[in-house]
Amino acid sequence: MSRMEPVIGLEIHTQLNTATKLFCSCATEVGDQPNTHICEVCSGQPGALPRTNGRAVELAAKAGLALGCKVNERSIFSRKNYFYPDLPAGFQTSQLDPPICEGGGLEIVDEDGGKRFIRLNRIHLEDDAGKCVHDEQRGQTLVDLNRAGTPLIEIVTEPDFRSSGEVMEFLKKLHAILVRLEVTQGRLEEGEFRCDVNISLRPAGTEKLGTRCEIKNLNSFRHAGQAIEYEIIRQGGLYDKGEPVIQETRLFDPAHQETRALRSKEEAHDYRYFPQPDLPPVVVTPELLARLKAEMPELPEEVKARLLEEGLTAEQTDVLLDRRRAVEYYDLALKILNEPKRVATLMVELLLPACQRDDISPMDSKLPPEGLAALGKLMADNTLNRRAAYDLFPELFERGGDPAELAKAKGVIQISDAGAITAMAEEIIAANPDQARQYREGQEKVLSFFVGQLMKRSKGAANPKLANEVLVKLLKS
Amino acid sequence: MSELYKLTLTEAAAKLQAREISASDMVGDCLARIEATEPDIHACLTVMGEEARAEAKALDEKGPDPAKPLWGVPVALKDLFCTKGVKTTAASKMLENFTPTYDAQVVTKLREAGAVIVAKTNLDEFAMGASTGFSAFGPSRNPWNTDKVPGGSSGGAAASVAAYQTPGGFGTDTGGSIRQPASLCGCVGLKPTYGRISRYGVMAFASSLDQPGPMARRVIDCARLLKAVAGPDARDNTASLHPVDDYDAVLPMKVKGMRLGLPKELWEANIDPELDGPLKAALAKLEEAGAELRPITIPNLKYSVATYYILACAEGSTNMARFDGVRYGHRTKDPRDLTELYVASRSEALGPEVRRRILLGTFALSSGYYDAYYKKAARVRRLIRDDYFKALEDCDFLLTPITSVPAWDFSKEHDPLTAYQLDLMTLPVNLAGLPGLSLPVGRGVKEGMPVGIQLVGRHFGESALFSAGLSFEEMFPPLL
């Protein structure tokens, strides 16, 4: 039996980063009481009409620009008709032909280090459905429409993937780009970035596609990889036994690490797509496109190259890229203190862990980029030593304020005055004759004891380098 | 003062502004008239007596306001316009107990203009029909002869205006639903250009064809009503930004030299002798007055009924999908599962014509049939639109009958296919998105029922249409 090769394509649903829904002015916030962010439009009341959120159109176009798509000047919304209790109007408003963006793609590095270009088929705009909550005890299904009408883009790839590793690599990269562009907030746990996987097997080296299955609603990169691995084995097993693969929709169960059939093609809907008559075409004018291009920020690849060039370590670069708005913070701080390594170190060691603990972005912290830069500056000009700076940080993070003033108030301004340090050192040596003798007898590690004492005496403000020099000089004399 | 209800809308508005009569008197008199005539006519599904009296009282306390041109004027609204806190049924069992949470834009605008809504009028269920015979709550009757239909689907509004219950009202027109009942009841009715009036809050039948419009006893009354509600609406992306003219300030247009295009396909259709005489007499009179009657052809007109019913039913089938028994409206008792919840709720509460159109529309959009039906119809629609626009390049207006038959007896309702064919004169105007004015030109030869004629104007040519309507009104005296 020849080796079987998987052929995989993705459909990624991303929630757009807008304050209001796609067709009404209800808030897109999550986590509130059920049915509190609804109106006659998003709850499908008779007579209500949709109106397109221009911001959502801009974000979709922006995603298209970043992914090398052709952004259509004119696209249309269509109704996708089916019945479900979480779908208030009895149809989803989506795009069929033409969508807002077509073509494009993204280059990834595969497991062997080779470069692969994954082609996109299209990106289209659509609204999300609500949510059904099944109350088993009371035998009821409750409907929450807060999410109904939330703007999404669906990104559809060509079947260009040949392994789960490629898929995970692609998803990570795509996620980073969309978050960087602020097209989406990309919170995976909120389902803001979720994907459907289409997968089939065929004998390696052949062209004809096998029967595919669709695995729905994977909201983590890891689950996507695991589901694909499982499917490759399951479908491979069917081929080995000479049994047919049935075209169907499957769900991945992370607890049991397997996929299960949800519905087969026979039960598939006829969506009866047709142009949505309540909405005029979606128009992206050349002027708008030009503005979006001009506003386009650096993409993650480009940022990464720049940060490395600025002297950051690979590890620091990855952390800054990984955290939301960290690069933005870094760039702002750099405008005040042009010491990339120092700024990055302060962020990676102090700021970002604290932000992660409080679940905020660095841009939302009480210590603005200017403040962090000021702290770095105090270190750079020897006003603060490292320890004092690190000790001041928690308070600056909690309350904000000017680092220089706080340092002054706490009396931790670094003492770089050789005379003052010499005076303190002489006192300490006089008070500890035994240790002084040990040092002179060759036990050089006793020096750290004297440094410690001196730092304590100076409340940590002594310039450590100077303290070292003075102590060595005095002890050896 | 007595018999205020007989005043035309313009007369009433003037007397109200001049404080000759109070809003309470005017509204009270119309409510009394409604009470007296309803047993015979059944034009209304909900009479808003209490609300209307309270609103009139509040208006009287503040006094007339020239900025509110409809101050104190009672109006009737087809029960398809959502009224916050007041039951809105679409004449369907599905919405028998449905109360909207918001006002339609037309309602908001009417209130801003000082009008008082006194009644929600009868219609064919969800505006699907041409006689009010498909109302789930029983048909309305033609005030000229209560054995006869008032037409539809805005038949309740037409009957209300013709029975002097209200001086004016609003209907909606998807394929003739304002113009045909206006004609059968002897009123004036306008189907405005698509997009002239916001559809927000009007329960949708066919989104790309539906258009609200005024009905009254005089042309100028319709102009006043249109002026009050026309214009853009941030909540309706299909409402036009086209400027709103002073429709109520237009003067009669000279008939001499008026170029009237007469589509042969419509005038040579099989027109009932009851109407044929009065219509031909009207043409002769116009010609005598110097109008230039130009026979023209609309090549694609023969496809318009098929095109219309495919598109309207397709859109309608999915507009009806929200009536699923989940969030509001009728829900079947104790369904076994979700499918039964849907099927039983909809089967129990939607009437035969609505069900028929949902089925037709669903079929036309189905996989494998879409290209042959919906897509082809959408293409033909453009051709028909082009035909009408082209015809209006050389003519000031098109002049056509409204129907080929006068108001018929309740006992003689048509089979669906015949009924659809009867929309031939009006529905192409919706396909073209143009304005059409329906006004009376005489009465039937034997039975004496009103006979109407239709003037079709250019895109957003409502002012010219009213102007021509005023001169027609001078030649053909109002019947009411």
Interface residues (C-beta under 8 A of the other chain):
Chain A: E40 S43 G44 Q45 P46 G47 A48 L49 P50 R51 T52 R79 N81 F83 P85 P88 A89 G90 F91 V143 D270 R272 Y273 F274 P275 P277 D278 L279 P280
Chain B: L80 F81 C82 T88 A90 L95 F98 P100 T101 Y102 A104 R199 Y200 G201 V202 M203 A204 A206 S207 S208 A234 R235 D236 N237 T238 A314 E315 T318 M320 A321 R322 F323 D324 V326 R327 Y328 L338 Y342 T362 L365 S366 S367 Y370 Y374 A378
